[in-house]
C-alpha cells in the first residue's frame, strides 16, 4: 500500500465565520443520506 499522508485539517479563521446552525440537529456520525434528508425537511418547513 502506498504511503498516504494523514488528513487532519486544521480549523481556519474562515471556519469560525461559517453559519452551520442548520446542522445542529444532526447526530454525530450521520451520513450523507441523513444530512440530505434533514436539510430537505427543513426546506419544506
PyMOL CGO cylinders between C-alpha atoms (Angstrom):
from pymol import cmd
from pymol.cgo import CYLINDER

trace = [
    CYLINDER, 0.00, 0.00, 0.00, 1.41, 3.43, -0.90, 0.3, 1, 1, 1, 1, 1, 1,
    CYLINDER, 1.41, 3.43, -0.90, 2.24, 5.94, 1.78, 0.3, 1, 1, 1, 1, 1, 1,
    CYLINDER, 2.24, 5.94, 1.78, -0.78, 8.18, 2.33, 0.3, 1, 1, 1, 1, 1, 1,
    CYLINDER, -0.78, 8.18, 2.33, -0.41, 11.35, 4.40, 0.3, 1, 1, 1, 1, 1, 1,
    CYLINDER, -0.41, 11.35, 4.40, -2.70, 11.76, 7.39, 0.3, 1, 1, 1, 1, 1, 1,
    CYLINDER, -2.70, 11.76, 7.39, -5.64, 14.00, 6.65, 0.3, 1, 1, 1, 1, 1, 1,
    CYLINDER, -5.64, 14.00, 6.65, -6.10, 16.18, 9.72, 0.3, 1, 1, 1, 1, 1, 1,
    CYLINDER, -6.10, 16.18, 9.72, -7.25, 19.59, 8.52, 0.3, 1, 1, 1, 1, 1, 1,
    CYLINDER, -7.25, 19.59, 8.52, -6.70, 22.43, 10.91, 0.3, 1, 1, 1, 1, 1, 1,
    CYLINDER, -6.70, 22.43, 10.91, -9.56, 24.88, 11.53, 0.3, 1, 1, 1, 1, 1, 1,
    CYLINDER, -9.56, 24.88, 11.53, -9.10, 28.21, 9.82, 0.3, 1, 1, 1, 1, 1, 1,
    CYLINDER, -9.10, 28.21, 9.82, -10.42, 31.67, 10.60, 0.3, 1, 1, 1, 1, 1, 1,
    CYLINDER, -10.42, 31.67, 10.60, -12.97, 31.17, 7.81, 0.3, 1, 1, 1, 1, 1, 1,
    CYLINDER, -12.97, 31.17, 7.81, -14.32, 28.10, 9.61, 0.3, 1, 1, 1, 1, 1, 1,
    CYLINDER, -14.32, 28.10, 9.61, -15.17, 30.26, 12.63, 0.3, 1, 1, 1, 1, 1, 1,
    CYLINDER, -15.17, 30.26, 12.63, -17.23, 32.60, 10.44, 0.3, 1, 1, 1, 1, 1, 1,
    CYLINDER, -17.23, 32.60, 10.44, -19.39, 29.85, 8.92, 0.3, 1, 1, 1, 1, 1, 1,
    CYLINDER, -19.39, 29.85, 8.92, -23.03, 29.67, 9.98, 0.3, 1, 1, 1, 1, 1, 1,
    CYLINDER, -23.03, 29.67, 9.98, -23.61, 25.96, 10.40, 0.3, 1, 1, 1, 1, 1, 1,
    CYLINDER, -23.61, 25.96, 10.40, -26.57, 26.24, 12.77, 0.3, 1, 1, 1, 1, 1, 1,
    CYLINDER, -26.57, 26.24, 12.77, -28.70, 24.40, 10.20, 0.3, 1, 1, 1, 1, 1, 1,
    CYLINDER, -28.70, 24.40, 10.20, -26.73, 21.27, 11.11, 0.3, 1, 1, 1, 1, 1, 1,
    CYLINDER, -26.73, 21.27, 11.11, -27.27, 21.49, 14.89, 0.3, 1, 1, 1, 1, 1, 1,
    CYLINDER, -27.27, 21.49, 14.89, -29.98, 18.79, 14.94, 0.3, 1, 1, 1, 1, 1, 1,
    CYLINDER, -29.98, 18.79, 14.94, -27.88, 16.22, 13.06, 0.3, 1, 1, 1, 1, 1, 1,
    CYLINDER, -27.88, 16.22, 13.06, -26.35, 13.44, 15.13, 0.3, 1, 1, 1, 1, 1, 1,
    CYLINDER, -26.35, 13.44, 15.13, -22.59, 12.97, 15.24, 0.3, 1, 1, 1, 1, 1, 1,
    CYLINDER, -22.59, 12.97, 15.24, -21.55, 10.42, 12.63, 0.3, 1, 1, 1, 1, 1, 1,
    CYLINDER, -21.55, 10.42, 12.63, -24.58, 10.97, 10.37, 0.3, 1, 1, 1, 1, 1, 1,
    CYLINDER, -24.58, 10.97, 10.37, -24.02, 10.03, 6.75, 0.3, 1, 1, 1, 1, 1, 1,
    CYLINDER, -24.02, 10.03, 6.75, -24.78, 11.90, 3.56, 0.3, 1, 1, 1, 1, 1, 1,
    CYLINDER, -24.78, 11.90, 3.56, -28.30, 10.49, 3.31, 0.3, 1, 1, 1, 1, 1, 1,
    CYLINDER, -28.30, 10.49, 3.31, -29.26, 11.56, 6.82, 0.3, 1, 1, 1, 1, 1, 1,
    CYLINDER, -29.26, 11.56, 6.82, -27.87, 15.03, 6.26, 0.3, 1, 1, 1, 1, 1, 1,
    CYLINDER, -27.87, 15.03, 6.26, -29.67, 15.36, 2.92, 0.3, 1, 1, 1, 1, 1, 1,
    CYLINDER, -29.67, 15.36, 2.92, -32.98, 14.23, 4.46, 0.3, 1, 1, 1, 1, 1, 1,
    CYLINDER, -32.98, 14.23, 4.46, -32.56, 16.68, 7.35, 0.3, 1, 1, 1, 1, 1, 1,
    CYLINDER, -32.56, 16.68, 7.35, -31.89, 19.59, 5.01, 0.3, 1, 1, 1, 1, 1, 1,
    CYLINDER, -31.89, 19.59, 5.01, -34.83, 18.62, 2.77, 0.3, 1, 1, 1, 1, 1, 1,
    CYLINDER, -34.83, 18.62, 2.77, -37.18, 18.52, 5.77, 0.3, 1, 1, 1, 1, 1, 1,
    CYLINDER, -37.18, 18.52, 5.77, -36.02, 21.96, 6.91, 0.3, 1, 1, 1, 1, 1, 1,
    CYLINDER, -36.02, 21.96, 6.91, -36.52, 23.32, 3.38, 0.3, 1, 1, 1, 1, 1, 1,
    CYLINDER, -36.52, 23.32, 3.38, -40.13, 22.06, 3.36, 0.3, 1, 1, 1, 1, 1, 1,
    CYLINDER, -40.13, 22.06, 3.36, -40.96, 23.77, 6.67, 0.3, 1, 1, 1, 1, 1, 1,
]
cmd.load_cgo(trace, "trace")
